[in-house]
């Protein structure tokens, strides 16, 4: 008799839902899918928001979201996937923070929720119903967790600080 593990099934559902939303969000930036602007328009928007260079920023955000989301759905390299997606969302939070918390006012509620959820999945692991489990956790090692989250936090902090400096310099 096959016994379904509820916690692992819940992790699968959480990974699939969060990863799919992140993938859709990232492919808007990268390819213009789902009504997005694609890489050129996203790069121009990134420049306008203070993320320079815009094209590299758009590519990094799109890959963090779409790539991190795809890996979350698969449950593969889950610490790196969660860290990449959370780092990308940290940049989005910095853009929305001046509008306050709630999304209906343009606040950072939505990107913060996606970032925290991705980070939590990265920390918790993908569960039994994942490629990490199927591959014997080859891409889900303790060192990867520490390295991925440290690198993502450092990169996000540097990007957000550079954006703040760019905005400060642009103010008359």
N, C-alpha and C positions, 0 to 999 in steps of 0.2 A: 504494500500500500504506500502510495506517495503522500508524504506529509508536507504541506505548504507551510513555510515559516512566515508568519505575519510580519515580523520586523523586516525581513529581507524583501518581502513583497511590497511593504510600505516604502522602503528605500528605492526599489525599482520604480514605483509610481512617482515618488518625489524627484528622482533623477530624470525620468522621462519627461515629466511636466516642466520642470525648471530648465532642463537642457533644451527642450523644444522651443521654449520662449526665448532663451538666449540665442539659439541658432537663428530664429526668425529675426530677432533684433540685429544680429551681426550681419546677416545676409542683406538686410536693408542697406547697411553701410557699404558692404563690399560689392554687391551686384545690382542694387536697386530693386531687389525683389520686395514683394508685399508693400508696394508704395514708397519704398525708400528712395533716396537720392543717388545711390551708387557711390563709388569711390571718389569721383571728381567733385560732386556736390557736397559730400561729407567732408572732404578735405577742405573745401572753401569754408564750410560751416565751422570746422575745427579751428581754422586760422582766426575766424571772426570771434570765436569763444576764447582765444588766447592760447590754444594748443599749437605749438610750432615745433617743427614744420608740419603743416596741416596734412599732407598726404601720408607721411609716416605715422602721424597720430591717428588718422582715420584707419589706416591699415592695421595698426596695433589694436585699436579698439574693436574693429570688425573681427579680427582673428581671435582676440581674447573672448569675444562673445560667441561667435559662430563655432570656432574650434573648441573652446572650452565647453560650450553647450553640447556639441557632438560627442565629445569624449565623456561628458556626464551621462548622456543618453545610453552610450555603450557600456558605461561603467569601466572605462579603460584609463589607466594613469589618473585615477580619481583625485589624488592630492594635487597634481599639477593642473588638472582641469578645473577644480574648484578654486584654486589660487589664481589662475589666469582670469577666470570669469569674475571673481571678486575684485581683482585689481582693475579690470576694465570698468566695473561698476563704481569703483572709488572715484574715477575720473568723472563719471556721470553725476555722482553725488555732489562733487565740487561745483558743477555747473548749476545744479538745481538748489543748492543749499541757501543762496540768498533769498529764495522765495519761501523759505520755511519748510516745514515737514510735509504737510499734506499735499497729495498729488493734485487735487482739484484746484489748488492755488499755484500749481507749477513747481511744487516742492520736491524734495528728494525721497519721499516715501517709497516709490516704486523701484528706483535703482538700488536703494538701500536694501529693500526686501530681497531683490534678486541676488545682490552681492552677499548678504548674510546667509541666504539659503545655499548658494553655491559653495561658500566657505564651509558651512556646516556639513554639507555632503562630502567635501574634500577631507574634512577632519574625521568624520565618522567612518568613511569608507563606503564602497559601493554595495556591499552586501553579497550574498550568495548568488544572486541572479545577475551576474555581471561578467564581463570579459576579464576583469581583474581576478575574480575567483577562478574562472576557467583556465587562466594562464598561470595559476599558482602564485598570484600576486607579484609577478615579475616587475610590473611597473607601479607597484603600490608598496614600496618599502618605507620604513621609518625615516631614512635619510632623505628620501624624496619629499616626504611631507614637510620636514624642516626646511629643506632647500627651497622648495617651491613657494612656501608661504613667506619665507624670509625675502626671497628675490622679488616676489610680487608686491610685498609691502614696501620694500625699498624703491622699486620702480614706480609704484603708485605715488608714494610720497614725493619723489623727485619730479614727476610729471605735474602733480598738483601744485607743488612749490614753484615750478617754472611758469606754470599758467598764471599763478597769483602775481609773480614778478612781472610777467608780460602785461597783465592787466593794469598793474600799478604804473608801469612805464607808459602805457597808452593813455592814461588819464591826464587831461590837460592841467 
